[in-house]
């Protein structure tokens, strides 16, 4: 069944976070296989979209204290409003409850079409980061829950995220719709080529243990734990290289802490990498993905790493740890520097354990976006038919 759908996200390229990549992957594969799909997101000055589906941008400004995230201004963007007014939809999907999500909710009512809303993020933590007022945090959380209560269908990426939504006070129904990855499992003949390119990029030797963190450089991601652990490893003389890929408000302070510990010879900050081919080289050159975040719900980077037989080190009982068995398809640590340091030292001395867990990760964690979006489309069609006997729309190309 061909349907006209639209993804809404407050984070999108050039911001490379899980929510934006998820919205992009939905739009790309739905447009590729199942009809016309588009995406609506904030405009970023100087950035030009280069994707195979329609993208409509509304004016935005930087969110104070949360660089590179932005606050959208669609209500005052007359050109954007004019373009969107021409489009007819069969279903809308909001990947956040804020500016773009509220826009999706209004358009869903206007067009009498169903609204799907995915709960991706621990929003309470975000509110507390920006606001120093518990009453205001609670008020914003109530507005967030009102948004999900008014959606026709609520999705979460894993069971742990559903529990977080319940803890926030949501009492409605929800379904688990897993995340995927666009990283393809490389042929063995190509893997060595990718690895060599990656080692050259990070200037690492073939005998060094290469550890990787990919994500927003925010203290909420527990990146201080990584750096503190690196300091302990340095004092005992282990040979390693740590690579941080990404950007964020804490990047400067992270670099300062690395210099303070005098471990800059072991650490590489690449900045954000938007070229997926370059990123695949970094994954291919890595031995471990170190991702101790207790903030993330279902991080895509675990699957990206798994495509290259790279196992992840995550905090036990965190949302990120769902589906991870220690030593089988990843590694579990406690949320403290001693536990993380001990685990890394142990793995330096037992490289076969890394290899075994990497193979397990590829077999059990890796799921390509194309197969996930097949499930998404089936559920979309069911929801459209439940909402209203389907008369689908295919919009005509409009002027840019």
Secondary structure, 3 states (H helix, E strand, C coil): CCCCEEEECCCCCCCCCHHHHHHHHHHHHHHHHCCCEEEEEECCCCCCCCCCCEEEEECEEECCCCCCCEEECHHHCHHHHHHHHCCCCCEEEECCCCHHHHHHHHHHHHHCCEEEEEECCCHHHHHHHHCCCHHHHHHHHHHHHHHHHCCCEEEECCHHHHHHHHHCCCCCCCEECCCCECCCCCCHHHHHHHHHHHHHHHCCCCCCEEEEEECCCCHHHCHHHHHHHHHHHHHCCCCEEEEEECCCCCHHHHHHHHHHCCCHHHEEEEECCCCHHHHHHHHHHCCEEECCCCCCCCCHHHHHHHCCCCEEEEECCCHHHCCCCECCCEEEECCCHHHHHHHHHHHHCCHHHHHHHHHHHHHHCCCEHHHHHHHHHHHHHHHHHHHCCCCCCCCCCCCC
